[in-house]
Amino acid sequence: MTDSFQKFKKKTCRYSGKILPEPFLDLGLSPLANSLVAKGKAHEPEFFCPLQLTRCPESGLVQLAHVVPPDLLFSHYLYVSSTTKTFQDHFAAYAEEVSLDVRKREEALAVDIGSNDGLLLAAYQRHGLRAVGVDPAKNLAEEANRNGRETINRYFDAQAVRGIIARYGQADAVSANNVFAHIDDVHAVCRNVKDLLRPDGLFVIEFPYLRVMLDQLLFDMIYHEHLSYIAVHSLQYLFRQYGLEIFKIRSVDSHGGSLRVFAQRAGGSRKISPEVGQYLQQEKEAGLLTEQPYREFSRRVMKVKTDLNAAVRKIKEQGKTIAGYGAPAKATTIVNFCGLTSHQIDFVVDDNPLKQGYLMPGAKIPIVSSQYLQSHPADYVLIFAWNFAKEIVVKNRYLTERGSRFLIPLPELSVVDENGFVHPGLSSALLAR
């Protein structure tokens, strides 16, 4: 790797401060996953950075070997959490669980870090909580405020905490959903959360679970925004440094398999649930405290690249068309790691109007509305947004009636039937027709 990337190199673990070893996985140079390209700028150079994973033996934290400055990633953000009904339902249930814990105090306050367009804030409000969001994306903060979801447009720093306390008082609950893993200086976050929380307050974070990523081969979760890939044992290592203890863990379906972790000040009033110890024991038994699972993960990822490229090549040799469905960040990882471009994937549809009319980073595949499929039905539809596969297939059932086939790339190329059920291991029969 050239010296030009040395300034982005992460030399020490963000949890332990120890020197990091060499990466165990190298996905090559990749563009920023959410930095979509305007059609008029298709020939302008893009920012690329190595996409590699390393693991700290001290803390157990799996993390990117390079860190891109956050202003390049988050100042203008195109991911909107309210787009799908799946996430609307997800955060409605999330807010209910938090509110049951804290609303016994009149006018309880919930603060959401990285609040996006305010989907969770609105759910908090429906459950009778005062709600304040903090988000650095100017476009999303403005939208949230227009919709009555009070949002502070800045990073969650000490100044933001002082401002919240001065105006609203300390928080009964602080949440950070799919954002804790995005932050390099998590020590500052932990300090700020402790300052913001009432003594009996609740800190809850949600993140894609490392063990699921390894088991299900979800390497498309790896991109420059996701700095950390978290297991319970590494999170416990960090929290103990700040007098925080995990007392409850929920397994949730988002992003293929995530954990919702609840923490309080050590010795707090909430009883520690048995599943905390169970998760720690299961991670140990699965070998997550050793190097073996990570070496095996790397080997399997390289095989996916070989197999997917072979399948795409065979489809194109038959003169068939391939469309992608969904332009989430994970799609950028897959198409760039596998070297797919508009020569292989004719277009990608996405239901988020903020993304339509742009090109995918690196690959330069055009992004269009899902309505485009009605006039341009593809022979194969590769679902990049695999966590919404059932919702996508049911919504577009007319395509299967026309003879189109839906595919999911991970953990192996699979066919999705008209009811949204996945049938893995059918790629050979699929491509032989």
C-alpha positions in Angstrom: 0.0 0.0 0.0 1.4 3.4 -1.0 2.6 6.0 1.5 -0.2 8.4 0.5 -2.5 6.5 2.8 -0.2 6.6 5.8 -2.0 9.7 7.3 -5.2 7.6 7.5 -3.5 4.6 9.1 -4.9 3.6 12.5 -1.8 2.7 14.5 -3.4 1.9 17.9 -6.7 0.3 19.1 -9.4 2.8 19.9 -10.5 0.7 22.9 -7.1 -0.3 24.4 -4.6 2.1 23.0 -2.3 -0.9 22.1 -0.4 -1.2 18.8 -2.5 -2.8 16.2 -1.2 -5.9 14.3 -1.3 -6.3 10.5 -4.7 -6.6 8.8 -6.3 -10.1 8.5 -8.6 -9.0 5.6 -7.9 -6.7 2.7 -10.7 -5.6 0.4 -8.5 -3.4 -1.6 -9.0 0.3 -2.3 -12.6 1.4 -2.0 -14.5 4.7 -2.5 -16.6 6.2 0.3 -19.7 4.1 0.4 -22.3 6.9 0.6 -20.4 9.4 -1.6 -22.6 9.0 -4.6 -21.3 10.5 -7.9 -23.3 13.2 -9.8 -23.7 12.2 -13.5 -22.0 15.4 -14.6 -18.9 14.4 -12.5 -18.6 10.9 -13.7 -15.1 11.5 -15.1 -13.8 13.4 -12.1 -11.4 11.5 -9.7 -12.9 10.0 -6.5 -11.5 9.6 -3.1 -10.4 6.0 -2.4 -8.9 4.5 0.7 -7.8 1.0 1.7 -10.5 -1.1 3.2 -8.8 -3.5 5.6 -9.7 -5.1 9.0 -7.4 -5.7 11.9 -8.0 -7.0 15.4 -6.6 -5.9 18.8 -5.5 -8.9 20.9 -5.9 -6.9 24.1 -9.5 -5.6 23.7 -10.7 -8.0 21.1 -12.0 -5.1 19.0 -12.1 -5.7 15.2 -11.6 -2.4 13.4 -10.6 -0.7 10.2 -6.9 -0.3 9.6 -7.5 3.2 8.2 -9.7 6.0 9.4 -11.2 8.6 7.0 -11.8 12.1 8.4 -15.5 12.2 9.6 -16.2 15.5 7.7 -15.7 13.6 4.4 -18.3 11.1 5.5 -21.1 12.8 7.5 -21.4 16.5 6.7 -23.9 15.8 3.9 -25.6 12.4 4.3 -27.9 10.5 1.9 -28.9 7.6 4.1 -32.4 8.2 5.5 -33.7 5.8 8.2 -37.4 6.5 7.5 -37.3 5.1 3.9 -38.5 1.6 4.8 -41.4 0.3 6.8 -39.0 -2.3 8.3 -37.1 0.5 10.1 -40.2 2.4 11.0 -41.5 -0.7 12.9 -38.1 -1.4 14.3 -37.7 2.0 15.9 -41.3 2.0 17.1 -40.6 -1.1 19.2 -37.2 0.3 20.2 -38.8 3.5 21.6 -41.4 1.5 23.5 -38.8 -0.6 25.3 -36.8 2.5 26.3 -39.9 4.4 27.4 -41.0 1.5 29.6 -37.7 1.8 31.5 -37.6 5.6 31.9 -41.1 7.1 31.7 -41.8 6.5 35.3 -40.1 9.8 35.8 -42.3 12.7 34.7 -41.1 14.5 31.6 -38.3 12.0 31.0 -35.7 13.1 28.4 -34.2 10.8 25.7 -31.3 12.0 23.6 -30.4 10.2 20.4 -26.8 10.4 19.0 -26.7 10.4 15.2 -30.4 10.9 15.0 -30.6 11.0 11.2 -34.0 12.3 10.1 -35.5 11.9 13.5 -37.3 8.6 13.1 -36.5 7.4 16.6 -37.1 10.9 18.0 -40.7 10.8 16.7 -41.2 7.4 18.2 -39.9 8.7 21.6 -42.4 11.5 21.4 -45.3 9.2 20.7 -44.4 7.4 23.9 -44.6 10.6 25.9 -40.8 11.3 26.2 -39.1 14.6 25.5 -36.7 13.9 22.7 -33.6 15.7 21.4 -31.3 14.5 18.6 -27.7 15.3 17.7 -26.5 14.8 14.1 -23.7 16.3 12.1 -25.5 16.1 8.7 -26.9 19.6 8.0 -29.4 18.3 5.4 -30.9 15.7 7.8 -30.9 17.9 10.8 -32.8 20.6 8.9 -35.4 18.0 7.7 -35.8 16.7 11.2 -36.4 20.1 12.7 -38.9 21.0 9.9 -40.9 17.9 11.0 -40.9 18.9 14.7 -38.1 16.5 15.7 -35.7 18.7 17.6 -32.2 18.1 16.4 -28.9 19.8 17.2 -26.7 20.0 14.1 -23.2 19.1 15.4 -21.2 16.1 16.5 -21.9 14.7 20.0 -19.1 16.5 21.8 -18.7 18.1 25.2 -20.2 21.4 24.0 -23.3 19.6 22.7 -23.7 18.0 26.1 -23.3 21.2 28.0 -26.0 22.8 25.8 -28.5 20.0 26.3 -28.0 20.0 30.1 -28.4 23.8 30.2 -31.6 23.7 28.3 -33.2 20.4 29.2 -31.4 19.0 32.2 -29.7 15.6 32.3 -31.0 12.7 30.2 -32.9 9.7 31.4 -31.8 7.8 28.3 -29.1 8.2 25.7 -29.3 6.1 22.5 -26.8 5.6 19.7 -28.1 3.3 16.9 -25.7 2.1 14.2 -23.5 5.1 15.1 -21.3 4.0 18.0 -19.3 1.9 15.6 -18.9 4.9 13.3 -17.0 7.0 15.9 -13.2 7.0 16.3 -12.9 8.7 19.6 -15.3 6.5 21.6 -13.6 7.4 24.8 -14.9 11.0 24.4 -18.4 9.6 23.7 -18.3 7.5 26.9 -17.2 10.5 28.9 -19.9 12.7 27.4 -22.6 10.1 27.9 -21.7 9.8 31.6 -21.9 13.5 32.0 -25.2 13.7 30.2 -27.0 10.8 32.0 -28.8 11.1 35.2 -27.3 8.8 37.9 -30.0 6.2 37.2 -29.9 6.9 33.4 -29.9 4.3 30.6 -27.3 4.1 27.8 -28.5 2.0 24.9 -26.6 1.3 21.7 -27.4 -0.9 18.7 -24.8 -2.2 16.2 -24.3 -5.1 13.7 -23.0 -8.0 15.7 -19.5 -9.2 14.9 -20.4 -12.8 15.4 -23.2 -12.6 12.9 -20.9 -10.9 10.3 -18.4 -13.7 10.7 -20.9 -16.6 10.6 -23.1 -15.2 7.8 -20.1 -13.8 5.8 -21.6 -10.3 5.7 -18.4 -8.6 4.6 -20.5 -6.0 2.8 -21.0 -4.4 6.2 -17.4 -3.4 6.0 -17.0 0.2 4.7 -15.2 3.4 5.8 -18.0 4.6 8.0 -18.0 1.4 10.1 -14.8 1.9 12.0 -15.5 -0.9 14.6 -17.0 -4.4 14.4 -18.2 -5.1 17.9 -18.6 -8.2 20.1 -19.9 -8.2 23.6 -16.5 -9.0 25.1 -14.8 -6.0 23.5 -17.7 -3.6 24.4 -17.5 -4.8 28.0 -13.7 -4.1 27.9 -14.5 -0.5 26.9 -17.4 0.2 29.3 -15.5 -1.0 32.3 -13.1 1.8 31.8 -15.9 4.3 32.4 -17.7 2.6 35.3 -20.5 1.4 33.0 -22.0 -2.1 33.0 -24.0 -4.0 30.5 -27.2 -5.3 32.1 -29.4 -6.4 29.2 -28.9 -7.5 25.5 -31.5 -7.9 22.8 -30.9 -9.7 19.5 -32.6 -7.8 16.7 -32.9 -8.5 13.0 -31.7 -5.2 11.5 -28.6 -5.3 9.2 -28.7 -9.1 9.1 -28.3 -9.5 12.8 -27.6 -6.8 15.4 -27.4 -6.4 19.1 -29.2 -3.8 21.2 -27.1 -3.4 24.4 -28.3 -1.6 27.5 -25.9 -0.2 30.0 -26.0 1.7 33.3 -23.6 3.0 35.9 -21.8 0.0 37.6 -23.8 -1.1 40.6 -27.0 0.5 39.3 -30.5 -0.4 40.3 -31.2 -2.7 37.3 -30.5 -6.4 37.6 -28.0 -7.8 35.2 -29.8 -10.3 32.9 -28.4 -13.8 32.5 -28.0 -13.4 28.7 -25.0 -11.0 29.3 -23.0 -13.9 30.6 -24.4 -16.2 28.0 -23.2 -14.0 25.2 -19.7 -13.7 26.6 -19.5 -17.5 27.0 -20.8 -18.2 23.5 -18.2 -15.8 22.0 -15.5 -17.6 23.9 -16.7 -21.0 22.7 -17.0 -19.8 19.1 -13.3 -18.8 19.2 -13.8 -15.1 18.9 -11.0 -14.5 21.4 -8.6 -16.3 19.1 -7.3 -15.6 15.6 -8.8 -18.6 13.8 -12.3 -17.3 12.9 -10.9 -14.2 11.4 -8.4 -16.0 9.1 -11.3 -18.3 8.0 -13.5 -15.3 7.4 -10.9 -13.8 5.0 -10.6 -17.1 3.1 -14.4 -17.3 2.6 -14.7 -13.7 1.5 -12.2 -14.2 -1.3 -14.2 -17.3 -2.4 -17.4 -15.1 -2.7 -15.6 -12.8 -5.0 -14.6 -15.6 -7.3 -18.0 -17.2 -7.3 -20.0 -14.0 -7.8 -17.8 -12.9 -10.7 -18.2 -16.3 -12.3 -22.0 -16.2 -12.0 -22.3 -12.7 -13.3 -20.0 -13.5 -16.2 -22.2 -16.6 -17.1 -25.4 -14.5 -17.0 -23.9 -11.8 -19.3 -22.6 -14.5 -21.7 -26.2 -15.6 -22.1 -27.1 -12.1 -23.2 -29.2 -11.5 -20.1 -29.6 -8.3 -18.1 -28.8 -7.7 -14.4 -30.2 -4.9 -12.3 -29.2 -4.2 -8.7 -31.8 -3.5 -6.1 -30.9 -1.0 -3.4 -27.9 1.3 -3.2 -27.0 1.1 0.5 -23.4 1.5 1.6 -23.0 -2.3 1.6 -23.6 -2.3 -2.2 -20.6 -0.1 -2.7 -18.4 -2.6 -0.9 -19.6 -5.6 -2.9 -19.5 -4.0 -6.4 -16.0 -2.4 -5.9 -14.4 -5.4 -4.2 -15.8 -7.7 -7.0 -14.9 -5.2 -9.7 -18.5 -4.9 -11.0 -19.4 -1.9 -13.2 -22.2 -0.8 -15.5 -20.9 -3.3 -18.0 -22.1 -6.1 -15.6 -24.9 -4.4 -13.6 -27.1 -2.3 -16.0 -28.6 -0.1 -13.3 -29.4 -0.1 -9.6 -32.9 0.9 -8.3 -33.4 2.6 -5.0 -36.5 3.9 -3.2 -34.7 6.8 -1.7 -35.2 9.8 -3.9 -32.0 11.5 -2.6 -30.0 8.8 -4.3 -31.8 8.6 -7.6 -30.1 10.2 -10.6 -26.6 9.6 -9.1 -24.0 7.0 -9.9 -22.7 4.4 -7.4 -19.2 5.3 -6.0 -16.3 3.7 -7.9 -18.5 1.4 -10.0 -20.4 4.3 -11.7 -23.6 2.3 -12.0 -26.6 4.6 -12.5 -29.2 4.7 -9.7 -32.8 5.0 -10.7 -36.3 4.8 -9.2 -37.8 1.3 -8.7 -40.5 2.4 -11.2 -37.8 2.1 -13.9 -38.0 -1.7 -13.6 -41.6 -1.6 -14.8 -40.5 -0.3 -18.3 -37.1 -2.0 -18.1 -37.6 -5.4 -16.4 -34.2 -7.1 -15.9 -33.7 -10.9 -16.3 -32.0 -11.0 -12.9 -32.3 -8.6 -10.0 -29.4 -8.7 -7.5 -30.7 -7.6 -4.1 -27.9 -5.6 -2.5 -30.3 -4.4 0.2 -30.6 -8.1 1.3 -31.9 -7.2 4.8 -35.1 -6.0 3.0 -35.3 -8.9 0.6 -38.8 -10.1 1.5 -40.2 -6.6 1.4 -38.6 -5.9 -2.0 -39.8 -9.2 -3.6 -43.4 -8.8 -2.4 -43.5 -5.2 -3.5 -42.2 -6.2 -7.0 -44.0 -9.5 -7.5 -44.9 -8.4 -11.0 -41.3 -9.0 -12.0 -41.4 -12.7 -11.0 -44.6 -13.0 -13.0 -42.7 -11.7 -16.0 -40.0 -14.3 -15.5 -37.4 -12.2 -13.7 -35.4 -13.8 -10.9 -34.3 -12.2 -7.6 -30.9 -13.0 -6.3 -29.1 -12.5 -3.0 -25.2 -12.4 -3.1 -24.4 -13.4 0.5 -23.5 -15.6 2.2 -23.8 -17.6 -1.1 -25.7 -16.8 -4.3 -29.3 -17.6 -3.7 -32.7 -17.4 -5.4 -35.6 -15.6 -3.7 -39.1 -16.9 -4.5 -42.2 -14.7 -5.1 -43.0 -14.8 -1.4 -39.6 -13.4 -0.3 -38.2 -16.7 1.0 -34.5 -17.4 0.2 -33.4 -20.7 -1.3 -29.6 -21.0 -1.0 -27.3 -23.1 -3.0 -29.3 -23.0 -6.2 -26.9 -21.0 -8.3 -25.8 -23.9 -10.6 -29.3 -24.9 -11.5 -30.3 -21.2 -11.9 -27.5 -20.4 -14.3 -27.8 -23.6 -16.4 -31.2 -22.8 -17.8 
